Amino acid sequence: MEIKEIIEQIFPYVIGIRRALHSMPEPAYNEIKTSKYIIERLEEIRLKPKIVYGTGVIADLDTGKKGLNVAIRADMDALPINEKTGLEFSSENGGYMHACGHDGHMAIVIGLALLLNKIKNKLSGKIRFIFQPAEEKPPKGGAVFLVEEGVLNDIDVIFGFHIIPDIEVGKLAIIEGPAMAGCDEFIIKVIGEGGHASAPEKTVDTVLVASKIVCSLNNIVSRMISPFEPVVISCGEIKGGYAFNIIPDIVEIKGTVRTFNNELRKKIPEKMQNIATALAESYGAKIDFSYINCYPALKNNPIVCDYLKEIAITYLGKSSIVNMKPLMGSEDFSVYLEKIKGAYVFIGGKKGEKHSLHSPYYDFDEISMRYALHFFAKAILNINLLRI
């Protein structure tokens, strides 16, 4: 039976899996029902899944023949969002939603396990199916802990992917080299002396100092870093104050830094701290500065990218490949790519009126899963053509 025929046969089953998972979203590190559901589906295929790091799941399809060992990863966790899609299979877990397509990712990898098991005699090497908890949980997502538990042991190459609403169904994007930015978090506490708002001269105004710091941080991007280096410094939270007529003694600023350049990533915290300290001292305040490294930049291996592009052109057609610029968003799949060769692929899932990822209205076209199954099945079937 040809791969396309098998996909047609199993696709209603894959859709059912996606919808079941969509209805049971669970937050990072609490994917208990999700994990149980995945294990049950894999056991039906006669695989032997193992639990890793609490709620993660891995399963191997070992052909017993020599060849490259390949892994494919799906993320499991949902987001703390109240769903507003109106879908018949909407979230049944109030306050949580699969608003980033992880339900589709899991369904694809389960479907791929079923498909590949049906053509096992045509495969070589070992195929590992990785279901990872807590992708949406910086500073340390689930990838770090799964690597520590050995999920990449004996694996030569790894594939990851994301269904996105920016690309038409049937198309995909493969970005060579840096594809997604590294992500860090910072916290700046401005410490002054509070007092009555009617007499600011008797205080050290932390609100004023915090506002000066927020406005000055982007001078790093515009005046201290080459315009050819993509960098984002964004403040997402400012907290302080107790009442409208009291100047607070502490104001806290939280934000994120994104960049592709690891050397630059090391230098930015010092620049931020210097600016914040100098501004605070000029007003008689102090700062407490914290900087947390989260996810490294996601860098696709060029050789693996070339291989996957050839697979896409051969089996999905030349027009299936679309150009896409690197994203300033982040993904902890980057942790795997620091250890072994691999690539992260963007799968077109655009559906009607476009809603962005993390929107309470987000949904994707389920037909995108059919293309993903075909693409990755062919990539794994022909894996020994990859020269790494």
TADA-V86820 format. One record per backbone hydrogen bond with DSSP energy under -1.0 kcal/mol. NH is the residue of the N-H (numbers start at 0). CO is the residue of the C=O. E is the energy in kcal/mol with one decimal. If there is no record, write none. Layout:
BEGIN
NH | CO | E
NH | CO | E
END
This chain:
BEGIN
5 | 1 | -2.2
6 | 2 | -2.6
7 | 3 | -2.2
8 | 4 | -1.9
9 | 5 | -2.5
10 | 6 | -2.0
13 | 9 | -1.9
14 | 10 | -2.6
15 | 11 | -2.1
16 | 12 | -2.0
17 | 13 | -2.5
18 | 14 | -2.4
19 | 15 | -2.2
20 | 16 | -2.6
21 | 17 | -2.4
22 | 18 | -1.5
23 | 20 | -1.0
29 | 26 | -2.1
31 | 29 | -2.1
34 | 30 | -2.3
35 | 31 | -2.1
36 | 32 | -2.5
37 | 33 | -2.4
38 | 34 | -2.4
39 | 35 | -2.2
40 | 36 | -2.1
41 | 37 | -2.5
42 | 38 | -2.5
43 | 39 | -1.6
45 | 42 | -1.5
46 | 41 | -2.2
49 | 57 | -2.9
51 | 55 | -2.3
54 | 52 | -1.9
55 | 51 | -1.7
56 | 130 | -2.1
57 | 49 | -2.3
58 | 128 | -1.6
60 | 126 | -2.9
62 | 124 | -2.1
69 | 125 | -2.4
70 | 156 | -2.3
71 | 127 | -2.3
72 | 158 | -2.1
73 | 129 | -2.9
75 | 131 | -2.2
77 | 25 | -2.8
78 | 96 | -2.8
80 | 78 | -2.3
83 | 359 | -3.1
89 | 86 | -1.6
91 | 22 | -2.5
95 | 92 | -1.9
96 | 78 | -2.2
98 | 96 | -1.8
104 | 100 | -1.9
105 | 101 | -2.5
106 | 102 | -2.0
107 | 103 | -2.3
108 | 104 | -2.0
109 | 105 | -2.5
110 | 106 | -2.7
111 | 107 | -2.5
112 | 108 | -2.0
113 | 109 | -2.1
114 | 110 | -2.7
115 | 111 | -3.0
116 | 112 | -1.8
117 | 113 | -1.2
121 | 118 | -2.4
122 | 119 | -1.5
124 | 64 | -1.9
126 | 60 | -2.3
127 | 69 | -2.7
128 | 58 | -3.2
129 | 71 | -2.7
130 | 56 | -3.2
131 | 73 | -3.0
141 | 133 | -1.8
145 | 141 | -2.4
146 | 142 | -2.4
147 | 143 | -1.9
148 | 144 | -1.5
149 | 146 | -1.6
150 | 145 | -2.1
152 | 149 | -1.6
154 | 151 | -2.2
155 | 68 | -2.6
156 | 68 | -1.6
157 | 340 | -1.7
158 | 70 | -2.6
159 | 342 | -2.1
161 | 344 | -2.0
163 | 346 | -2.8
170 | 167 | -1.7
171 | 319 | -2.8
172 | 345 | -2.4
176 | 299 | -1.3
178 | 297 | -3.2
179 | 297 | -1.4
180 | 326 | -1.6
180 | 328 | -1.1
181 | 258 | -3.2
182 | 294 | -2.8
183 | 256 | -2.2
184 | 291 | -2.6
185 | 254 | -2.3
186 | 289 | -2.6
187 | 252 | -2.8
188 | 287 | -2.7
189 | 250 | -3.3
190 | 285 | -3.2
191 | 248 | -3.1
194 | 246 | -1.7
196 | 244 | -2.5
198 | 195 | -1.9
201 | 198 | -1.9
202 | 199 | -1.9
203 | 192 | -2.3
208 | 204 | -2.0
209 | 205 | -2.7
210 | 206 | -2.1
211 | 207 | -2.1
212 | 208 | -2.3
213 | 209 | -2.6
214 | 210 | -2.1
215 | 211 | -1.5
216 | 212 | -1.8
218 | 215 | -2.0
219 | 216 | -1.6
221 | 217 | -2.1
222 | 218 | -2.6
223 | 219 | -1.6
228 | 225 | -2.0
231 | 257 | -2.3
233 | 255 | -2.6
235 | 253 | -2.0
236 | 253 | -2.2
238 | 251 | -2.8
245 | 242 | -1.5
246 | 194 | -3.0
250 | 189 | -1.9
251 | 238 | -3.3
252 | 187 | -2.8
253 | 236 | -2.6
254 | 185 | -2.0
255 | 233 | -2.6
256 | 183 | -1.8
257 | 231 | -2.6
258 | 181 | -1.1
264 | 260 | -2.3
265 | 261 | -1.1
267 | 263 | -1.9
270 | 266 | -1.5
271 | 267 | -2.5
272 | 268 | -2.6
273 | 269 | -2.5
274 | 270 | -2.0
275 | 271 | -2.6
276 | 272 | -2.7
277 | 273 | -2.4
278 | 274 | -2.4
279 | 275 | -2.3
280 | 276 | -2.7
281 | 277 | -1.8
282 | 279 | -1.2
283 | 280 | -1.2
284 | 279 | -3.1
285 | 190 | -2.5
287 | 188 | -2.1
289 | 186 | -2.7
291 | 184 | -3.5
293 | 182 | -1.2
294 | 182 | -1.2
297 | 179 | -2.4
299 | 176 | -2.8
300 | 341 | -2.5
304 | 300 | -2.5
305 | 301 | -2.5
306 | 302 | -2.0
307 | 303 | -2.5
308 | 304 | -2.5
309 | 305 | -2.0
310 | 306 | -2.0
311 | 307 | -2.5
312 | 308 | -2.7
313 | 309 | -2.5
314 | 310 | -2.5
315 | 311 | -2.7
319 | 316 | -1.9
320 | 317 | -1.1
321 | 171 | -2.4
326 | 178 | -2.9
333 | 330 | -1.5
334 | 331 | -1.6
336 | 332 | -1.6
338 | 335 | -1.4
339 | 335 | -2.4
342 | 157 | -1.7
344 | 159 | -2.4
345 | 172 | -2.6
346 | 161 | -2.9
347 | 170 | -2.6
348 | 163 | -2.5
349 | 166 | -2.2
357 | 98 | -3.1
358 | 355 | -1.6
361 | 358 | -1.6
364 | 348 | -1.8
367 | 364 | -2.0
368 | 365 | -1.5
370 | 366 | -1.3
371 | 367 | -2.1
372 | 368 | -2.5
373 | 369 | -2.1
374 | 370 | -2.8
375 | 371 | -2.6
376 | 372 | -2.2
377 | 373 | -2.1
378 | 374 | -2.1
379 | 375 | -2.3
380 | 376 | -2.5
381 | 377 | -2.0
382 | 379 | -1.3
384 | 381 | -2.6
385 | 382 | -1.9
END
